[in-house]
């Protein structure tokens, strides 16, 4: 690999060491904390988890997250096996969303989730009617995220604390059934030439908008 040099030519770019993720085997003697996984202690922990969860069993991580999950839920319509679904789930994990819902096909593209779905609660609905009935029974306002006629700007709209945010597929957007049943339809204000945002990006913005309004965000540096 080469890169531009100060004299206008090129020079060889120095090789960069690959970034090592996670930690190796734990030094012995091992701690006796029951949350720790003996296999991870012995072989190392290279999972995509926060450092505070290193060597923890998956069930222990889920139990700890359950103590601090937010009231927000997010639903994704899975009508076309959209590759964005995994990215939405990964963001839902980052914001400690209470649960994510898959509407439509039970099998979904998990690649973008980076295994974060293993630490989340998943609820499946065979169709939009089932999701709508569940939301009504649970007393959860449905908030559809879509740039359609009459959508309110999310930047100036108060989102319900126990909202069920719903995003659709890349292209078609949220299905007509859910749009008709939604308690609130919001869109993300855009200022450029593109007609719409990527659905995973839109879902991330919507979830973060809820976080800004309802979550207790610590002050000071994040790390």
C-alpha positions as CSV (number, residue, x, y, z in Angstrom):
1,X,0.0,0.0,0.0
2,X,1.2,3.5,-0.8
3,X,0.2,7.0,0.3
4,X,1.0,10.5,-1.0
5,X,4.4,11.9,0.1
6,X,5.4,15.5,0.9
7,X,7.4,15.9,-2.4
8,X,4.4,15.0,-4.5
9,X,5.4,11.4,-5.0
10,X,4.3,8.3,-3.1
11,X,5.8,6.2,-0.3
12,X,5.1,2.9,1.2
13,X,2.4,3.1,3.9
14,X,3.6,1.4,7.1
15,X,1.9,-1.8,8.0
16,X,-0.6,-1.4,10.8
17,X,-1.0,-4.1,13.4
18,X,-4.5,-5.5,13.4
19,X,-6.4,-4.2,16.4
20,X,-6.9,-7.0,19.0
21,X,-10.5,-7.3,20.3
22,X,-11.2,-8.5,23.7
23,X,-8.9,-10.3,26.2
24,X,-7.0,-13.5,26.3
25,X,-7.2,-16.3,28.9
26,X,-7.6,-15.1,32.4
27,X,-4.5,-15.6,34.7
28,X,-4.9,-18.3,37.3
29,X,-6.1,-18.6,39.9
30,X,-9.5,-17.8,38.4
31,X,-12.0,-15.6,40.3
32,X,-14.9,-17.4,41.9
33,X,-17.6,-15.0,40.6
34,X,-20.5,-17.3,39.5
35,X,-21.3,-14.9,36.6
36,X,-18.0,-15.9,34.9
37,X,-17.8,-18.6,32.2
38,X,-15.0,-21.2,32.7
39,X,-14.6,-21.7,29.0
40,X,-14.1,-17.9,28.4
41,X,-11.7,-17.8,31.4
42,X,-9.7,-20.6,29.9
43,X,-9.8,-19.5,26.2
44,X,-10.2,-15.8,26.3
45,X,-13.1,-13.5,25.5
46,X,-13.2,-12.0,22.0
47,X,-16.9,-11.2,22.0
48,X,-18.5,-7.8,21.0
49,X,-19.3,-6.8,24.6
50,X,-18.4,-4.0,27.0
51,X,-15.2,-4.6,29.0
52,X,-17.2,-4.8,32.2
53,X,-18.8,-8.0,30.8
54,X,-15.6,-9.8,29.9
55,X,-15.7,-13.5,30.8
56,X,-19.3,-13.2,31.9
57,X,-21.8,-16.0,30.9
58,X,-24.3,-14.8,28.3
59,X,-27.2,-15.4,30.8
60,X,-25.4,-13.2,33.3
61,X,-25.0,-10.4,30.8
62,X,-28.7,-10.6,29.9
63,X,-29.7,-10.6,33.6
64,X,-27.6,-7.5,34.3
65,X,-29.0,-5.7,31.3
66,X,-32.5,-6.5,32.4
67,X,-31.9,-4.4,35.5
68,X,-31.4,-1.3,33.4
69,X,-33.3,-1.7,30.2
70,X,-35.4,1.2,28.9
71,X,-39.2,1.2,28.4
72,X,-38.7,1.7,24.7
73,X,-39.4,-1.1,22.3
74,X,-38.6,-1.2,18.6
75,X,-40.2,-3.2,15.8
76,X,-38.9,-4.0,12.3
77,X,-41.0,-5.3,9.5
78,X,-39.3,-8.3,7.9
79,X,-41.1,-8.6,4.6
80,X,-38.1,-8.8,2.2
81,X,-35.3,-10.3,4.3
82,X,-33.8,-6.8,4.6
83,X,-30.1,-6.8,5.5
84,X,-30.7,-3.7,7.6
85,X,-32.5,-5.6,10.3
86,X,-29.3,-6.7,12.0
87,X,-28.1,-3.1,12.2
88,X,-31.3,-2.0,13.8
89,X,-31.0,-4.7,16.4
90,X,-27.4,-3.8,17.2
91,X,-28.5,-0.2,17.8
92,X,-31.3,-1.4,20.0
93,X,-28.8,-3.3,22.1
94,X,-26.5,-0.2,22.3
95,X,-29.4,1.8,23.8
96,X,-30.7,-1.0,26.1
97,X,-34.0,-1.1,24.4
98,X,-36.5,-3.3,26.3
99,X,-37.2,-5.6,23.4
100,X,-37.1,-5.8,19.6
101,X,-40.0,-7.1,17.5
102,X,-39.8,-8.9,14.2
103,X,-42.9,-8.5,12.1
104,X,-43.4,-11.0,9.3
105,X,-40.9,-13.8,8.5
106,X,-39.5,-15.3,11.7
107,X,-36.1,-15.8,10.1
108,X,-34.2,-12.5,9.6
109,X,-30.8,-11.4,8.4
110,X,-28.7,-11.4,11.6
111,X,-25.3,-10.5,10.0
112,X,-25.4,-6.8,10.9
113,X,-26.4,-7.6,14.5
114,X,-22.9,-8.7,15.4
115,X,-24.3,-11.3,17.8
116,X,-25.9,-8.5,19.9
117,X,-29.3,-10.2,19.4
118,X,-28.2,-12.8,21.9
119,X,-28.4,-10.2,24.7
120,X,-31.8,-8.8,23.7
121,X,-35.3,-10.0,24.1
122,X,-36.9,-10.8,20.7
123,X,-40.7,-11.0,20.1
124,X,-42.1,-12.3,16.8
125,X,-45.3,-11.3,15.2
126,X,-46.5,-13.1,12.1
127,X,-48.1,-10.0,10.6
128,X,-48.9,-6.4,11.2
129,X,-52.3,-7.2,12.8
130,X,-50.6,-9.3,15.4
131,X,-48.2,-6.5,16.3
132,X,-51.0,-4.0,16.5
133,X,-53.1,-6.2,18.8
134,X,-50.1,-6.8,21.0
135,X,-49.4,-3.1,21.3
136,X,-53.0,-2.4,22.2
137,X,-53.1,-5.1,24.8
138,X,-49.9,-3.9,26.4
139,X,-50.9,-0.2,26.3
140,X,-48.0,0.8,24.1
141,X,-48.4,3.7,21.7
142,X,-47.3,2.8,18.2
143,X,-44.9,5.4,16.7
144,X,-44.3,4.8,13.0
145,X,-41.0,6.2,11.5
146,X,-41.7,7.2,7.9
147,X,-41.6,10.2,5.6
148,X,-45.2,10.1,4.6
149,X,-47.9,12.8,4.2
150,X,-48.7,14.3,7.6
151,X,-45.6,12.9,9.4
152,X,-44.4,15.2,12.3
153,X,-40.8,16.2,12.5
154,X,-39.2,13.9,15.2
155,X,-36.9,16.8,16.2
156,X,-39.9,18.7,17.7
157,X,-42.1,15.8,18.7
158,X,-42.4,14.4,22.2
159,X,-42.2,10.6,22.0
160,X,-44.2,8.5,24.5
161,X,-42.0,6.9,27.2
162,X,-43.3,3.4,26.5
163,X,-43.3,3.9,22.8
164,X,-43.2,1.0,20.3
165,X,-41.1,2.5,17.4
166,X,-41.8,0.8,14.1
167,X,-39.6,1.0,11.0
168,X,-40.3,-0.6,7.7
169,X,-38.3,-2.1,4.9
170,X,-35.7,-0.3,2.8
171,X,-37.8,1.2,-0.1
172,X,-41.4,0.4,0.8
173,X,-41.3,1.9,4.3
174,X,-43.8,1.1,7.0
175,X,-46.7,-1.0,5.8
176,X,-50.1,0.8,5.3
177,X,-51.7,-1.3,8.1
178,X,-49.3,-0.1,10.7
179,X,-49.4,3.5,9.4
180,X,-53.2,3.4,9.8
181,X,-53.0,2.1,13.3
182,X,-50.2,4.3,14.5
183,X,-50.8,6.7,17.4
184,X,-48.1,8.9,16.0
185,X,-46.2,9.1,12.7
186,X,-42.9,11.0,12.7
187,X,-40.2,11.6,10.1
188,X,-36.6,12.8,10.2
189,X,-36.1,16.2,8.7
190,X,-33.7,16.1,5.7
191,X,-31.9,18.9,4.0
192,X,-30.2,17.3,1.1
193,X,-31.2,15.8,-2.2
194,X,-31.8,12.2,-1.2
195,X,-35.4,11.1,-1.0
196,X,-34.9,9.0,2.2
197,X,-32.5,7.8,4.7
198,X,-31.2,4.2,5.0
199,X,-33.7,2.5,7.3
200,X,-31.0,1.4,9.8
201,X,-29.8,5.0,10.0
202,X,-33.4,6.3,10.5
203,X,-34.0,3.7,13.2
204,X,-30.8,4.8,15.0
205,X,-31.8,8.5,14.9
206,X,-35.3,7.7,16.2
207,X,-34.0,5.6,19.1
208,X,-31.5,8.2,20.0
209,X,-34.2,10.9,19.9
210,X,-36.1,8.8,22.5
211,X,-32.9,8.5,24.6
212,X,-32.4,12.3,24.5
213,X,-36.0,12.8,25.8
214,X,-36.3,10.0,28.4
215,X,-33.0,8.4,29.4
216,X,-30.7,9.4,32.2
217,X,-27.5,10.2,30.4
218,X,-24.4,10.6,32.6
219,X,-22.4,13.8,32.4
220,X,-18.7,13.9,31.6
221,X,-16.6,11.8,29.2
222,X,-18.1,8.5,28.0
223,X,-14.8,6.6,28.5
